[in-house]
Amino acid sequence: MPRTAALVSCLILAAMPASAEPPTHAVIADVGLHVVGAGYQQTVSPRLALQIDLESYTPWTQEDQFFELTGFVVRARPVLYKQVAPTGWWLSPFVQAGVGSGKRDGVSKSGFVGAAGVSIGYAWLVWSHVHIAVGAGVQYDVAKIPGGDSRPSFSEVWPQLDGSLGFAF
């Protein structure tokens, strides 16, 4: 059954007429290095799109213990395209902020988590509607969990990886 659904979806996408104008909206699944979430991207000019995402946040590559800190963030970013949005090379500064929780002295505590950074990458449109984007960069990441500056709190510069898959319309 899943193969049939996938085949029908591919046939529908292939049968859709290609538009002379690139799509200006995209609903995306975001799978970055420390986040997994969903978002929306709106092209506002030929080379600029604005994106907002709601993300589950776990900085698993930098933790002393697995799932030491988890939370949710909202990420906002302009995406500056070298040619015509939403495809080709792009550069994107971003900010994200939210709430995270971790254990300190065996007690779960919640506090601020946030980051600011920049990524560079490339985006494709497959069948005129499937939006795929990958990128990498750097971010300054902060977690302030009450009770001290030691883990699960931190304030560090880390690598940034971006990946998203979406439907553009």
C-alpha positions in Angstrom: 0.0 0.0 0.0 2.8 2.6 0.8 4.3 2.0 -2.6 1.0 2.7 -4.3 0.5 5.9 -2.4 4.1 7.0 -3.2 3.5 6.2 -6.9 0.2 8.1 -7.0 1.8 11.1 -5.3 4.7 11.1 -7.8 2.3 10.8 -10.8 0.2 13.7 -9.4 3.3 15.9 -9.0 4.6 15.0 -12.4 1.2 15.8 -14.0 1.1 19.3 -12.4 1.9 21.9 -15.0 5.2 23.8 -14.4 4.5 27.4 -13.6 6.4 30.1 -15.5 6.7 31.9 -12.1 8.5 30.1 -9.2 6.4 29.3 -6.2 6.2 31.9 -3.5 5.1 29.7 -0.6 6.6 26.6 1.0 5.6 24.4 3.9 8.7 22.6 5.2 10.0 19.9 7.5 13.2 21.2 9.0 15.9 18.8 10.1 18.9 20.7 11.4 21.7 19.6 13.6 20.0 20.3 16.9 16.4 20.9 15.8 13.5 19.1 14.2 10.4 20.9 13.3 8.0 22.4 10.8 7.9 25.8 9.2 6.7 28.1 6.5 8.7 30.1 3.9 7.3 33.1 2.0 9.2 34.7 -1.0 8.8 38.4 -0.6 11.0 39.6 -3.5 12.9 37.8 -6.3 15.9 37.1 -4.1 14.5 37.2 -0.5 12.3 34.8 1.4 11.3 34.9 5.1 11.0 31.7 7.1 9.6 30.9 10.5 9.8 27.5 12.2 8.6 25.8 15.3 11.3 23.4 16.4 11.9 20.7 19.0 15.4 21.4 20.3 18.0 19.0 21.6 21.7 19.9 21.4 22.7 16.2 21.4 26.1 16.6 19.8 27.4 18.9 22.6 25.9 17.2 25.7 27.7 15.4 28.5 24.7 13.1 28.8 22.2 12.0 26.2 19.0 14.3 26.3 20.6 16.4 29.0 18.7 19.4 27.7 15.5 19.4 25.6 13.1 22.1 24.7 11.2 24.1 22.0 12.3 27.1 20.0 10.9 29.4 17.4 13.4 30.2 14.6 13.1 33.2 12.3 15.3 33.8 9.3 15.6 35.8 6.1 16.9 33.6 3.2 18.9 35.6 0.7 19.1 33.8 -2.7 21.9 34.5 -5.2 19.5 34.1 -8.1 15.7 33.7 -8.0 14.1 32.4 -4.8 13.4 29.7 -3.8 16.2 27.9 -5.6 20.0 28.0 -5.9 22.7 29.3 -3.6 21.4 31.0 -0.4 22.8 32.8 2.7 20.7 33.0 5.8 21.3 34.6 9.2 18.9 33.3 11.9 17.8 33.8 15.5 15.9 31.3 17.6 14.6 31.5 21.2 12.5 29.3 23.4 12.3 27.2 26.6 14.5 24.3 27.5 14.6 22.0 30.5 17.3 20.0 32.1 18.1 18.4 35.4 20.3 20.1 38.0 20.9 18.2 41.2 18.3 15.6 40.1 15.6 18.3 39.8 14.1 19.2 36.4 14.4 23.0 35.8 13.4 25.1 32.8 15.0 28.2 31.4 15.8 30.2 28.3 17.5 28.6 25.2 18.4 30.6 22.1 20.9 30.9 19.3 22.0 33.3 16.6 24.0 32.2 13.5 24.4 32.1 9.8 24.3 29.4 7.2 25.1 29.1 3.5 23.6 26.4 1.3 21.8 25.4 -1.8 18.1 24.7 -2.6 16.3 22.8 -5.4 12.8 22.5 -6.7 12.0 19.0 -7.9 8.9 18.6 -10.1 8.3 22.3 -9.6 6.9 21.7 -6.1 9.2 19.6 -3.9 11.6 22.1 -2.2 14.9 20.6 -0.9 17.5 22.7 0.9 20.8 21.9 2.6 23.3 24.1 4.3 26.0 24.6 6.9 27.3 27.4 9.0 28.0 28.5 12.6 25.9 29.5 15.5 26.3 31.0 19.0 24.1 28.9 21.3 22.9 29.7 24.8 21.0 27.8 27.5 20.3 29.4 30.9 19.0 26.7 33.2 18.5 28.1 36.8 21.0 27.1 39.4 24.3 27.8 37.8 26.5 28.1 34.7 27.5 24.5 34.5 25.7 21.9 32.3 22.9 21.8 31.3 23.6 25.6 31.0 26.1 26.7 28.4 27.1 29.6 26.1 29.2 28.3 23.1 29.9 28.6 19.4 28.9 25.4 17.5 28.7 24.3 13.9 25.3 24.6 12.2 23.7 22.2 9.7 20.5 22.8 7.9 18.3 20.5 6.0 14.7 20.8 4.9 12.2 19.1 2.7 8.9 20.8 1.8 6.1 21.4 -0.6 6.3 24.7 -2.6 3.2 26.3 -4.1 
